[in-house]
């Protein structure tokens, strides 16, 4: 099994975030709705494929314990930058 790390990291390095279809630049509305309706209870969250971290950061600010991971270190760099 081979890793696609280099391909995904290149995508994040070579393209502005707003051009990546999965990077909405805003929260996923379904996530906000689930939280408003108390369907998701406070606790630990694992955000796999967190991208630039919008949802992870939002959840952390809502007092969830969040672990965010992504195959691209460049994406993680965006998430760390957005956290500030």
SEFIZA-3560 file (N, C-alpha, C; in Angstrom, 3 decimals):
REM SEFIZA-3560
<numar><xx>0.843</xx><yy>-1.173</yy><zz>0.000</zz><atom>N</atom></numar>
<numar><xx>0.000</xx><yy>0.000</yy><zz>0.000</zz><atom>CA</atom></numar>
<numar><xx>0.894</xx><yy>1.245</yy><zz>0.000</zz><atom>C</atom></numar>
<numar><xx>0.663</xx><yy>2.171</yy><zz>-0.901</zz><atom>N</atom></numar>
<numar><xx>1.479</xx><yy>3.374</yy><zz>-0.966</zz><atom>CA</atom></numar>
<numar><xx>0.694</xx><yy>4.569</yy><zz>-0.422</zz><atom>C</atom></numar>
<numar><xx>1.427</xx><yy>5.518</yy><zz>0.106</zz><atom>N</atom></numar>
<numar><xx>0.821</xx><yy>6.716</yy><zz>0.671</zz><atom>CA</atom></numar>
<numar><xx>0.607</xx><yy>7.765</yy><zz>-0.415</zz><atom>C</atom></numar>
<numar><xx>-0.471</xx><yy>8.506</yy><zz>-0.286</zz><atom>N</atom></numar>
<numar><xx>-0.777</xx><yy>9.619</yy><zz>-1.197</zz><atom>CA</atom></numar>
<numar><xx>-0.390</xx><yy>10.953</yy><zz>-0.557</zz><atom>C</atom></numar>
<numar><xx>0.432</xx><yy>10.880</yy><zz>0.504</zz><atom>N</atom></numar>
<numar><xx>0.811</xx><yy>12.084</yy><zz>1.236</zz><atom>CA</atom></numar>
<numar><xx>1.341</xx><yy>13.174</yy><zz>0.313</zz><atom>C</atom></numar>
<numar><xx>2.303</xx><yy>12.843</yy><zz>-0.523</zz><atom>N</atom></numar>
<numar><xx>2.944</xx><yy>13.865</yy><zz>-1.369</zz><atom>CA</atom></numar>
<numar><xx>1.930</xx><yy>14.524</yy><zz>-2.299</zz><atom>C</atom></numar>
<numar><xx>1.015</xx><yy>13.742</yy><zz>-2.834</zz><atom>N</atom></numar>
<numar><xx>-0.002</xx><yy>14.296</yy><zz>-3.739</zz><atom>CA</atom></numar>
<numar><xx>-0.909</xx><yy>15.283</yy><zz>-3.013</zz><atom>C</atom></numar>
<numar><xx>-1.391</xx><yy>14.895</yy><zz>-1.828</zz><atom>N</atom></numar>
<numar><xx>-2.285</xx><yy>15.778</yy><zz>-1.078</zz><atom>CA</atom></numar>
<numar><xx>-1.551</xx><yy>17.017</yy><zz>-0.589</zz><atom>C</atom></numar>
<numar><xx>-0.336</xx><yy>16.859</yy><zz>-0.137</zz><atom>N</atom></numar>
<numar><xx>0.404</xx><yy>18.022</yy><zz>0.331</zz><atom>CA</atom></numar>
<numar><xx>0.665</xx><yy>18.992</yy><zz>-0.817</zz><atom>C</atom></numar>
<numar><xx>0.943</xx><yy>18.468</yy><zz>-1.994</zz><atom>N</atom></numar>
<numar><xx>1.165</xx><yy>19.316</yy><zz>-3.172</zz><atom>CA</atom></numar>
<numar><xx>-0.103</xx><yy>20.103</yy><zz>-3.515</zz><atom>C</atom></numar>
<numar><xx>-1.250</xx><yy>19.450</yy><zz>-3.402</zz><atom>N</atom></numar>
<numar><xx>-2.515</xx><yy>20.143</yy><zz>-3.676</zz><atom>CA</atom></numar>
<numar><xx>-2.666</xx><yy>21.341</yy><zz>-2.748</zz><atom>C</atom></numar>
<numar><xx>-2.394</xx><yy>21.146</yy><zz>-1.460</zz><atom>N</atom></numar>
<numar><xx>-2.520</xx><yy>22.250</yy><zz>-0.503</zz><atom>CA</atom></numar>
<numar><xx>-1.445</xx><yy>23.312</yy><zz>-0.702</zz><atom>C</atom></numar>
<numar><xx>-0.255</xx><yy>22.910</yy><zz>-1.104</zz><atom>N</atom></numar>
<numar><xx>0.825</xx><yy>23.887</yy><zz>-1.330</zz><atom>CA</atom></numar>
<numar><xx>0.589</xx><yy>24.716</yy><zz>-2.580</zz><atom>C</atom></numar>
<numar><xx>0.085</xx><yy>24.090</yy><zz>-3.633</zz><atom>N</atom></numar>
<numar><xx>0.025</xx><yy>24.737</yy><zz>-4.946</zz><atom>CA</atom></numar>
<numar><xx>-1.278</xx><yy>25.464</yy><zz>-5.259</zz><atom>C</atom></numar>
<numar><xx>-2.282</xx><yy>25.326</yy><zz>-4.397</zz><atom>N</atom></numar>
<numar><xx>-3.590</xx><yy>25.911</yy><zz>-4.698</zz><atom>CA</atom></numar>
<numar><xx>-4.108</xx><yy>26.734</yy><zz>-3.524</zz><atom>C</atom></numar>
<numar><xx>-4.672</xx><yy>27.904</yy><zz>-3.822</zz><atom>N</atom></numar>
<numar><xx>-5.299</xx><yy>28.681</yy><zz>-2.747</zz><atom>CA</atom></numar>
<numar><xx>-6.457</xx><yy>27.887</yy><zz>-2.131</zz><atom>C</atom></numar>
<numar><xx>-6.661</xx><yy>28.028</yy><zz>-0.842</zz><atom>N</atom></numar>
<numar><xx>-7.706</xx><yy>27.259</yy><zz>-0.168</zz><atom>CA</atom></numar>
<numar><xx>-9.080</xx><yy>27.448</yy><zz>-0.803</zz><atom>C</atom></numar>
<numar><xx>-9.391</xx><yy>28.662</yy><zz>-1.207</zz><atom>N</atom></numar>
<numar><xx>-10.734</xx><yy>28.916</yy><zz>-1.751</zz><atom>CA</atom></numar>
<numar><xx>-10.992</xx><yy>28.194</yy><zz>-3.077</zz><atom>C</atom></numar>
<numar><xx>-9.943</xx><yy>27.666</yy><zz>-3.702</zz><atom>N</atom></numar>
<numar><xx>-10.133</xx><yy>26.929</yy><zz>-4.956</zz><atom>CA</atom></numar>
<numar><xx>-10.344</xx><yy>25.435</yy><zz>-4.731</zz><atom>C</atom></numar>
<numar><xx>-10.184</xx><yy>24.993</yy><zz>-3.495</zz><atom>N</atom></numar>
<numar><xx>-10.363</xx><yy>23.578</yy><zz>-3.164</zz><atom>CA</atom></numar>
<numar><xx>-11.810</xx><yy>23.362</yy><zz>-2.744</zz><atom>C</atom></numar>
<numar><xx>-12.528</xx><yy>22.568</yy><zz>-3.498</zz><atom>N</atom></numar>
<numar><xx>-13.964</xx><yy>22.396</yy><zz>-3.298</zz><atom>CA</atom></numar>
<numar><xx>-14.376</xx><yy>21.969</yy><zz>-1.905</zz><atom>C</atom></numar>
<numar><xx>-13.545</xx><yy>21.236</yy><zz>-1.221</zz><atom>N</atom></numar>
<numar><xx>-13.889</xx><yy>20.755</yy><zz>0.118</zz><atom>CA</atom></numar>
<numar><xx>-13.554</xx><yy>21.764</yy><zz>1.198</zz><atom>C</atom></numar>
<numar><xx>-12.784</xx><yy>22.779</yy><zz>0.882</zz><atom>N</atom></numar>
<numar><xx>-12.462</xx><yy>23.846</yy><zz>1.842</zz><atom>CA</atom></numar>
<numar><xx>-13.475</xx><yy>24.971</yy><zz>1.650</zz><atom>C</atom></numar>
<numar><xx>-14.534</xx><yy>24.947</yy><zz>2.436</zz><atom>N</atom></numar>
<numar><xx>-15.625</xx><yy>25.900</yy><zz>2.260</zz><atom>CA</atom></numar>
<numar><xx>-15.285</xx><yy>27.315</yy><zz>2.734</zz><atom>C</atom></numar>
<numar><xx>-14.293</xx><yy>27.414</yy><zz>3.617</zz><atom>N</atom></numar>
<numar><xx>-13.972</xx><yy>28.727</yy><zz>4.178</zz><atom>CA</atom></numar>
<numar><xx>-14.942</xx><yy>29.132</yy><zz>5.270</zz><atom>C</atom></numar>
<numar><xx>-15.808</xx><yy>28.223</yy><zz>5.644</zz><atom>N</atom></numar>
<numar><xx>-16.787</xx><yy>28.452</yy><zz>6.699</zz><atom>CA</atom></numar>
<numar><xx>-17.121</xx><yy>27.113</yy><zz>7.339</zz><atom>C</atom></numar>
<numar><xx>-17.870</xx><yy>27.179</yy><zz>8.406</zz><atom>N</atom></numar>
<numar><xx>-18.277</xx><yy>25.949</yy><zz>9.088</zz><atom>CA</atom></numar>
<numar><xx>-19.262</xx><yy>25.155</yy><zz>8.239</zz><atom>C</atom></numar>
<numar><xx>-19.281</xx><yy>23.869</yy><zz>8.462</zz><atom>N</atom></numar>
<numar><xx>-20.313</xx><yy>23.024</yy><zz>7.856</zz><atom>CA</atom></numar>
<numar><xx>-21.615</xx><yy>23.314</yy><zz>8.602</zz><atom>C</atom></numar>
<numar><xx>-22.630</xx><yy>23.733</yy><zz>7.870</zz><atom>N</atom></numar>
<numar><xx>-23.886</xx><yy>24.111</yy><zz>8.495</zz><atom>CA</atom></numar>
<numar><xx>-24.534</xx><yy>22.958</yy><zz>9.251</zz><atom>C</atom></numar>
<numar><xx>-24.368</xx><yy>21.753</yy><zz>8.746</zz><atom>N</atom></numar>
<numar><xx>-24.937</xx><yy>20.594</yy><zz>9.434</zz><atom>CA</atom></numar>
<numar><xx>-24.319</xx><yy>20.433</yy><zz>10.826</zz><atom>C</atom></numar>
<numar><xx>-23.054</xx><yy>20.740</yy><zz>10.970</zz><atom>N</atom></numar>
<numar><xx>-22.395</xx><yy>20.661</yy><zz>12.272</zz><atom>CA</atom></numar>
<numar><xx>-23.006</xx><yy>21.672</yy><zz>13.241</zz><atom>C</atom></numar>
<numar><xx>-23.193</xx><yy>22.889</yy><zz>12.778</zz><atom>N</atom></numar>
<numar><xx>-23.785</xx><yy>23.939</yy><zz>13.615</zz><atom>CA</atom></numar>
<numar><xx>-25.190</xx><yy>23.530</yy><zz>14.054</zz><atom>C</atom></numar>
<numar><xx>-25.956</xx><yy>22.988</yy><zz>13.125</zz><atom>N</atom></numar>
<numar><xx>-27.328</xx><yy>22.554</yy><zz>13.449</zz><atom>CA</atom></numar>
<numar><xx>-27.337</xx><yy>21.422</yy><zz>14.475</zz><atom>C</atom></numar>
<numar><xx>-26.449</xx><yy>20.455</yy><zz>14.300</zz><atom>N</atom></numar>
<numar><xx>-26.382</xx><yy>19.341</yy><zz>15.245</zz><atom>CA</atom></numar>
<numar><xx>-26.038</xx><yy>19.827</yy><zz>16.649</zz><atom>C</atom></numar>
<numar><xx>-25.163</xx><yy>20.807</yy><zz>16.741</zz><atom>N</atom></numar>
<numar><xx>-24.804</xx><yy>21.364</yy><zz>18.049</zz><atom>CA</atom></numar>
<numar><xx>-25.963</xx><yy>22.154</yy><zz>18.654</zz><atom>C</atom></numar>
<numar><xx>-26.651</xx><yy>22.944</yy><zz>17.834</zz><atom>N</atom></numar>
<numar><xx>-27.795</xx><yy>23.720</yy><zz>18.329</zz><atom>CA</atom></numar>
<numar><xx>-28.883</xx><yy>22.817</yy><zz>18.883</zz><atom>C</atom></numar>
<numar><xx>-29.063</xx><yy>21.666</yy><zz>18.250</zz><atom>N</atom></numar>
<numar><xx>-30.105</xx><yy>20.726</yy><zz>18.668</zz><atom>CA</atom></numar>
<numar><xx>-29.621</xx><yy>19.769</yy><zz>19.764</zz><atom>C</atom></numar>
<numar><xx>-28.396</xx><yy>19.984</yy><zz>20.240</zz><atom>N</atom></numar>
<numar><xx>-27.790</xx><yy>19.131</yy><zz>21.285</zz><atom>CA</atom></numar>
<numar><xx>-27.738</xx><yy>17.659</yy><zz>20.890</zz><atom>C</atom></numar>
<numar><xx>-27.584</xx><yy>17.388</yy><zz>19.617</zz><atom>N</atom></numar>
<numar><xx>-27.457</xx><yy>16.016</yy><zz>19.136</zz><atom>CA</atom></numar>
<numar><xx>-26.039</xx><yy>15.504</yy><zz>19.388</zz><atom>C</atom></numar>
<numar><xx>-25.075</xx><yy>16.411</yy><zz>19.323</zz><atom>N</atom></numar>
<numar><xx>-23.687</xx><yy>16.066</yy><zz>19.636</zz><atom>CA</atom></numar>
<numar><xx>-23.415</xx><yy>16.526</yy><zz>21.060</zz><atom>C</atom></numar>
<numar><xx>-23.064</xx><yy>15.582</yy><zz>21.910</zz><atom>N</atom></numar>
<numar><xx>-22.799</xx><yy>15.920</yy><zz>23.302</zz><atom>CA</atom></numar>
<numar><xx>-21.330</xx><yy>16.286</yy><zz>23.493</zz><atom>C</atom></numar>
<numar><xx>-21.073</xx><yy>17.144</yy><zz>24.471</zz><atom>N</atom></numar>
<numar><xx>-19.700</xx><yy>17.554</yy><zz>24.781</zz><atom>CA</atom></numar>
<numar><xx>-18.847</xx><yy>16.330</yy><zz>25.065</zz><atom>C</atom></numar>
<numar><xx>-17.607</xx><yy>16.375</yy><zz>24.629</zz><atom>N</atom></numar>
<numar><xx>-16.697</xx><yy>15.265</yy><zz>24.856</zz><atom>CA</atom></numar>
<numar><xx>-15.513</xx><yy>15.355</yy><zz>23.920</zz><atom>C</atom></numar>
<numar><xx>-15.011</xx><yy>14.210</yy><zz>23.535</zz><atom>N</atom></numar>
<numar><xx>-13.839</xx><yy>14.140</yy><zz>22.658</zz><atom>CA</atom></numar>
<numar><xx>-14.280</xx><yy>14.010</yy><zz>21.209</zz><atom>C</atom></numar>
<numar><xx>-13.577</xx><yy>14.729</yy><zz>20.334</zz><atom>N</atom></numar>
<numar><xx>-13.866</xx><yy>14.713</yy><zz>18.900</zz><atom>CA</atom></numar>
<numar><xx>-12.583</xx><yy>14.375</yy><zz>18.151</zz><atom>C</atom></numar>
<numar><xx>-12.670</xx><yy>13.467</yy><zz>17.215</zz><atom>N</atom></numar>
<numar><xx>-11.573</xx><yy>13.179</yy><zz>16.296</zz><atom>CA</atom></numar>
<numar><xx>-12.009</xx><yy>13.666</yy><zz>14.925</zz><atom>C</atom></numar>
<numar><xx>-11.351</xx><yy>14.705</yy><zz>14.429</zz><atom>N</atom></numar>
<numar><xx>-11.664</xx><yy>15.267</yy><zz>13.112</zz><atom>CA</atom></numar>
<numar><xx>-10.639</xx><yy>14.732</yy><zz>12.117</zz><atom>C</atom></numar>
<numar><xx>-11.034</xx><yy>13.703</yy><zz>11.392</zz><atom>N</atom></numar>
<numar><xx>-10.170</xx><yy>13.088</yy><zz>10.382</zz><atom>CA</atom></numar>
<numar><xx>-10.336</xx><yy>13.878</yy><zz>9.088</zz><atom>C</atom></numar>
<numar><xx>-9.236</xx><yy>14.180</yy><zz>8.433</zz><atom>N</atom></numar>
<numar><xx>-9.253</xx><yy>15.020</yy><zz>7.218</zz><atom>CA</atom></numar>
<numar><xx>-9.739</xx><yy>16.424</yy><zz>7.571</zz><atom>C</atom></numar>
<numar><xx>-9.130</xx><yy>17.025</yy><zz>8.579</zz><atom>N</atom></numar>
<numar><xx>-9.579</xx><yy>18.321</yy><zz>9.095</zz><atom>CA</atom></numar>
<numar><xx>-9.315</xx><yy>19.485</yy><zz>8.155</zz><atom>C</atom></numar>
<numar><xx>-8.464</xx><yy>19.295</yy><zz>7.154</zz><atom>N</atom></numar>
<numar><xx>-8.170</xx><yy>20.391</yy><zz>6.233</zz><atom>CA</atom></numar>
<numar><xx>-7.626</xx><yy>21.594</yy><zz>6.976</zz><atom>C</atom></numar>
<numar><xx>-8.166</xx><yy>22.775</yy><zz>6.675</zz><atom>N</atom></numar>
<numar><xx>-7.693</xx><yy>24.017</yy><zz>7.284</zz><atom>CA</atom></numar>
<numar><xx>-8.231</xx><yy>24.227</yy><zz>8.695</zz><atom>C</atom></numar>
<numar><xx>-9.022</xx><yy>23.287</yy><zz>9.190</zz><atom>N</atom></numar>
<numar><xx>-9.389</xx><yy>23.271</yy><zz>10.591</zz><atom>CA</atom></numar>
<numar><xx>-10.601</xx><yy>24.074</yy><zz>11.034</zz><atom>C</atom></numar>
<numar><xx>-11.405</xx><yy>24.589</yy><zz>10.127</zz><atom>N</atom></numar>
<numar><xx>-12.550</xx><yy>25.421</yy><zz>10.523</zz><atom>CA</atom></numar>
<numar><xx>-13.449</xx><yy>24.721</yy><zz>11.541</zz><atom>C</atom></numar>
<numar><xx>-13.839</xx><yy>23.489</yy><zz>11.247</zz><atom>N</atom></numar>
<numar><xx>-14.740</xx><yy>22.764</yy><zz>12.140</zz><atom>CA</atom></numar>
<numar><xx>-14.055</xx><yy>22.400</yy><zz>13.450</zz><atom>C</atom></numar>
<numar><xx>-12.803</xx><yy>21.985</yy><zz>13.390</zz><atom>N</atom></numar>
<numar><xx>-12.057</xx><yy>21.614</yy><zz>14.592</zz><atom>CA</atom></numar>
<numar><xx>-11.910</xx><yy>22.804</yy><zz>15.535</zz><atom>C</atom></numar>
<numar><xx>-11.592</xx><yy>23.949</yy><zz>14.997</zz><atom>N</atom></numar>
<numar><xx>-11.403</xx><yy>25.154</yy><zz>15.803</zz><atom>CA</atom></numar>
<numar><xx>-12.723</xx><yy>25.568</yy><zz>16.443</zz><atom>C</atom></numar>
<numar><xx>-13.786</xx><yy>25.509</yy><zz>15.669</zz><atom>N</atom></numar>
<numar><xx>-15.119</xx><yy>25.835</yy><zz>16.181</zz><atom>CA</atom></numar>
<numar><xx>-15.479</xx><yy>24.922</yy><zz>17.352</zz><atom>C</atom></numar>
<numar><xx>-15.268</xx><yy>23.622</yy><zz>17.165</zz><atom>N</atom></numar>
<numar><xx>-15.593</xx><yy>22.664</yy><zz>18.218</zz><atom>CA</atom></numar>
<numar><xx>-14.743</xx><yy>22.892</yy><zz>19.472</zz><atom>C</atom></numar>
<numar><xx>-13.475</xx><yy>23.192</yy><zz>19.285</zz><atom>N</atom></numar>
<numar><xx>-12.600</xx><yy>23.464</yy><zz>20.431</zz><atom>CA</atom></numar>
<numar><xx>-13.085</xx><yy>24.700</yy><zz>21.197</zz><atom>C</atom></numar>
<numar><xx>-13.545</xx><yy>25.708</yy><zz>20.486</zz><atom>N</atom></numar>
<numar><xx>-14.070</xx><yy>26.908</yy><zz>21.141</zz><atom>CA</atom></numar>
<numar><xx>-15.376</xx><yy>26.625</yy><zz>21.869</zz><atom>C</atom></numar>
<numar><xx>-16.050</xx><yy>25.567</yy><zz>21.471</zz><atom>N</atom></numar>
<numar><xx>-17.287</xx><yy>25.146</yy><zz>22.140</zz><atom>CA</atom></numar>
<numar><xx>-16.984</xx><yy>24.173</yy><zz>23.280</zz><atom>C</atom></numar>
<numar><xx>-15.748</xx><yy>24.090</yy><zz>23.684</zz><atom>N</atom></numar>
<numar><xx>-15.264</xx><yy>23.318</yy><zz>24.824</zz><atom>CA</atom></numar>
<numar><xx>-15.258</xx><yy>21.805</yy><zz>24.574</zz><atom>C</atom></numar>
<numar><xx>-15.102</xx><yy>21.398</yy><zz>23.340</zz><atom>N</atom></numar>
<numar><xx>-14.854</xx><yy>19.998</yy><zz>23.043</zz><atom>CA</atom></numar>
<numar><xx>-13.350</xx><yy>19.757</yy><zz>23.128</zz><atom>C</atom></numar>
<numar><xx>-12.969</xx><yy>18.543</yy><zz>23.405</zz><atom>N</atom></numar>
<numar><xx>-11.569</xx><yy>18.143</yy><zz>23.345</zz><atom>CA</atom></numar>
<numar><xx>-11.357</xx><yy>17.586</yy><zz>21.928</zz><atom>C</atom></numar>
<numar><xx>-10.586</xx><yy>18.302</yy><zz>21.117</zz><atom>N</atom></numar>
<numar><xx>-10.487</xx><yy>17.989</yy><zz>19.689</zz><atom>CA</atom></numar>
<numar><xx>-9.090</xx><yy>17.508</yy><zz>19.317</zz><atom>C</atom></numar>
<numar><xx>-9.055</xx><yy>16.423</yy><zz>18.567</zz><atom>N</atom></numar>
<numar><xx>-7.839</xx><yy>15.980</yy><zz>17.898</zz><atom>CA</atom></numar>
<numar><xx>-8.135</xx><yy>16.095</yy><zz>16.409</zz><atom>C</atom></numar>
<numar><xx>-7.337</xx><yy>16.887</yy><zz>15.708</zz><atom>N</atom></numar>
<numar><xx>-7.532</xx><yy>17.107</yy><zz>14.273</zz><atom>CA</atom></numar>
<numar><xx>-6.338</xx><yy>16.535</yy><zz>13.518</zz><atom>C</atom></numar>
<numar><xx>-6.608</xx><yy>15.714</yy><zz>12.514</zz><atom>N</atom></numar>
<numar><xx>-5.528</xx><yy>15.126</yy><zz>11.723</zz><atom>CA</atom></numar>
<numar><xx>-5.819</xx><yy>15.302</yy><zz>10.242</zz><atom>C</atom></numar>
<numar><xx>-4.745</xx><yy>15.337</yy><zz>9.471</zz><atom>N</atom></numar>
<numar><xx>-4.849</xx><yy>15.429</yy><zz>8.020</zz><atom>CA</atom></numar>
<numar><xx>-3.606</xx><yy>14.794</yy><zz>7.413</zz><atom>C</atom></numar>
<numar><xx>-3.738</xx><yy>14.266</yy><zz>6.222</zz><atom>N</atom></numar>
<numar><xx>-2.594</xx><yy>13.651</yy><zz>5.535</zz><atom>CA</atom></numar>
<numar><xx>-1.585</xx><yy>14.708</yy><zz>5.099</zz><atom>C</atom></numar>
<numar><xx>-2.037</xx><yy>15.953</yy><zz>4.945</zz><atom>N</atom></numar>
<numar><xx>-1.166</xx><yy>17.030</yy><zz>4.466</zz><atom>CA</atom></numar>
<numar><xx>-0.662</xx><yy>17.888</yy><zz>5.631</zz><atom>C</atom></numar>
<numar><xx>0.649</xx><yy>17.971</yy><zz>5.773</zz><atom>N</atom></numar>
<numar><xx>1.220</xx><yy>18.860</yy><zz>6.785</zz><atom>CA</atom></numar>
<numar><xx>0.950</xx><yy>20.322</yy><zz>6.463</zz><atom>C</atom></numar>
<numar><xx>0.821</xx><yy>20.638</yy><zz>5.196</zz><atom>N</atom></numar>
<numar><xx>0.478</xx><yy>22.010</yy><zz>4.799</zz><atom>CA</atom></numar>
<numar><xx>-0.917</xx><yy>22.367</yy><zz>5.301</zz><atom>C</atom></numar>
<numar><xx>-1.861</xx><yy>21.442</yy><zz>5.179</zz><atom>N</atom></numar>
<numar><xx>-3.214</xx><yy>21.672</yy><zz>5.691</zz><atom>CA</atom></numar>
<numar><xx>-3.179</xx><yy>21.874</yy><zz>7.205</zz><atom>C</atom></numar>
<numar><xx>-2.401</xx><yy>21.068</yy><zz>7.898</zz><atom>N</atom></numar>
<numar><xx>-2.271</xx><yy>21.220</yy><zz>9.348</zz><atom>CA</atom></numar>
<numar><xx>-1.678</xx><yy>22.584</yy><zz>9.682</zz><atom>C</atom></numar>
<numar><xx>-0.745</xx><yy>23.046</yy><zz>8.864</zz><atom>N</atom></numar>
<numar><xx>-0.177</xx><yy>24.382</yy><zz>9.055</zz><atom>CA</atom></numar>
<numar><xx>-1.239</xx><yy>25.458</yy><zz>8.938</zz><atom>C</atom></numar>
<numar><xx>-2.152</xx><yy>25.321</yy><zz>7.968</zz><atom>N</atom></numar>
<numar><xx>-3.271</xx><yy>26.266</yy><zz>7.848</zz><atom>CA</atom></numar>
<numar><xx>-4.142</xx><yy>26.225</yy><zz>9.093</zz><atom>C</atom></numar>
<numar><xx>-4.423</xx><yy>25.016</yy><zz>9.578</zz><atom>N</atom></numar>
<numar><xx>-5.260</xx><yy>24.874</yy><zz>10.771</zz><atom>CA</atom></numar>
<numar><xx>-4.604</xx><yy>25.552</yy><zz>11.978</zz><atom>C</atom></numar>
<numar><xx>-3.305</xx><yy>25.356</yy><zz>12.148</zz><atom>N</atom></numar>
<numar><xx>-2.601</xx><yy>25.991</yy><zz>13.269</zz><atom>CA</atom></numar>
<numar><xx>-2.647</xx><yy>27.519</yy><zz>13.138</zz><atom>C</atom></numar>
<numar><xx>-2.483</xx><yy>28.001</yy><zz>11.926</zz><atom>N</atom></numar>
<numar><xx>-2.526</xx><yy>29.448</yy><zz>11.678</zz><atom>CA</atom></numar>
<numar><xx>-3.927</xx><yy>30.001</yy><zz>11.965</zz><atom>C</atom></numar>
<numar><xx>-4.963</xx><yy>29.261</yy><zz>11.535</zz><atom>N</atom></numar>
<numar><xx>-6.348</xx><yy>29.703</yy><zz>11.749</zz><atom>CA</atom></numar>
<numar><xx>-6.744</xx><yy>29.674</yy><zz>13.213</zz><atom>C</atom></numar>
<numar><xx>-6.061</xx><yy>28.848</yy><zz>13.991</zz><atom>N</atom></numar>
<numar><xx>-6.369</xx><yy>28.712</yy><zz>15.418</zz><atom>CA</atom></numar>
<numar><xx>-6.093</xx><yy>30.000</yy><zz>16.180</zz><atom>C</atom></numar>
<numar><xx>-5.152</xx><yy>30.778</yy><zz>15.705</zz><atom>N</atom></numar>
<numar><xx>-4.729</xx><yy>31.994</yy><zz>16.421</zz><atom>CA</atom></numar>
<numar><xx>-5.713</xx><yy>33.123</yy><zz>16.259</zz><atom>C</atom></numar>
//
